[in-house]
Amino acid sequence: MDFMTIGLLVVAAAALYFLMIRPQKKRQEEQKKAMDALGPGDRVMTIGGILATVVQVGEKQMVIEIAPGVEITVLKQAISQQKVEDEFEYVDADSSEHEDTTFGETVFDPTNPETSAENETDTTEDKDKE
C-alpha cells in the first residue's frame, strides 16, 4: 500500500467521526443535561405519547402523574420530550366547574327508568331462551 491509500483511509475515518459520531455524542450529552434539569412539576411526554407531570425524580427512574391521582413509575429513558407545552387547560374532577359527560354512551343506571326497563326486557328474553 502506498501513502496515498493510507492517507485516504485516514481522511475517510476522520470524516466519519466528525460527521456521524461526534454529533451523536453531543445530542446524548444534551439529552442527559435536559434529564438532569427535570424536576417536580415539569410537563413531559413519554415515548408512548403520554403527557404527564413529573412528581419525583430518581437516579434511573421517575414518578410521573398522568391524570389527577394516577401516578406511574417510568425509566428516565422513557421520556422523549421535556418541558411540553399543553394545548388546553386541564379541569380537575373536584372542581365545581366540572360537568360529567358520557360522550353519547348509554350507561346502565338502576335508578333511571329508561335504562332499567331495557335491562328488564333483556332478562325476560333470557328466561324464554332457557
N, C-alpha and C positions, 0 to 999 in steps of 0.2 A: 504494500500500500504506500502510496506517496503522500506527501504532506498536504496536498490539495484535498484528498478524500478525507483525511483525518480532520482537517480544518472545517470541511463542510459538515461532518458529523457533529463536531463541537458547536458550530453555529446553529444547527438544527435542534440540538439538545437545549441550548440556551434560549432559543425562540420558544420551544415547547414550555420551558419553565416560566418565562416571562408572560406568555400569552394564556396559559391554562392553569398552571399550578399556583402561581403567586396570587392571581385574583381570587381563586377559590379559598385560599388561606385567609385573605383579607376579609372575605364575606363571612367565614366561620368566626373570625375574631369579632367582627361587628355584631353577629348574632349572639355570641357569648356575652358581650358587653350589654346588649339590649336585654338579655335574660337576667343578667345580674342587676339591672336597673329596675326590674319589675318589683312592685310592692303591693300590699293590700289596697284594694280599691281600684286598681288599674283594670281596664276592659281589654280582653284578649280574645283571639279566635283560635280554636284548636284545628288540627289538620283535618278533622272531620267536618269542619264548618260550624261548630257550635260556638256561639258567642257567650262569654262568661265574664264574671268579675273575680279577680284574684282575692282570695281570703287569707291564705298563708303561703309562704314560700320557704321551701327547704333546700337542701343541697342538690338533690336529684329530682324531687317531686314538688308539686304544689297543689294546694286545695283551691278549687275554683267553685263558684256558685253559678249554676246555670239557670236557676229560677229562684224566686224568693223561698228560702228554707231548704233548697235542694243543692247539696254540696257533693262534689266528687273529687277524688284524688287522681291526678294525671302526672305522667313524667314530663319534665321540662321540654323534652324533645317533641312532645305532642302539641306544643304551642307553635302555630305557624306565623301569626301576626301579633305584634304588640301594639298597645295603645289604639285600639279600634274605635272609630267614631260611630256612634249609633245613629240610625236613620230616623228613629222615632223615640218618643218618651215612654218609659215603662210605667204601668199603673199597678200598684200593689193591691192584692186581693183584700187587704184590710182597709183600704181607702174608702171613704164614703162616696166617692165619685164612681166607684166600680159598678158596672152593670153586668149581670150574668147573661150570657148569650149561649145558645145551644147550636148556632150555626145551621139551623134548619133541620136538625135531627130530632126525631121523636124519642123522648126519654120516658121510660116507664115510671109512673108516679101513682102509687096505690090510692092516694087521696084525690087524684084527678079522675072524674068520672069518664072522661074520654079514653084515657089510656087503660083504666081498669076494665072498661067494657070490652075493649079489644082483647084483653087478657082472658076474660071470662069466655069469650067466643072461642078462643084457641083451646081452652081446657075442655069445653064441651065437644069439640071436634075430636080431641084426643080420646075422650071416653067412647065416642062412637066407633073409633077405629079398633078398640080393644075387644 
